[in-house]
Amino acid sequence: MSAIRPDLPSSLPATTPAGPSAQARAAQAAFFRAALNQAQATPQPQAAQTSQAAPTGAPESPRLPRPGQLLDIRV
């Protein structure tokens, strides 16, 4: 087992700030605000498709049904 060197400091100085800077927080807020505004401004094509597909009764799903999905097991 090696000895601990006596010339090492007991604690390392903190070189990184505790949290993001004010400029970084402002940039993040602006990015998410712009993304949210863009998402709210675009029409939702999914909602239009589901309202049209509802009268037909068959859901249009690209996924295959799971095995046993339609089983009704009662104990």
C-alpha positions, 0 to 999 in steps of 0.5 A: 500500500502506498503512502499518501503524499503530504504535498497534495491539498486536502480539497480541490478548488472548485473550477466549475460554477455551481450552475449555468450562467445567466446567459446560458439560462437565457439562451435555453429559455429562448430556445424552448420558448421558440420551440413551444411557439412553433409547436403550438403554431403548426396544425396537428395532422394527427388530430385531423386523421383520427377524427376522420378515421373514427367513423370507419371503426378500424384504427389505422396503426402501422404496428402489428397487433400483439399476440393475445391482444384480443383474448378475454381470459377470466378466472 
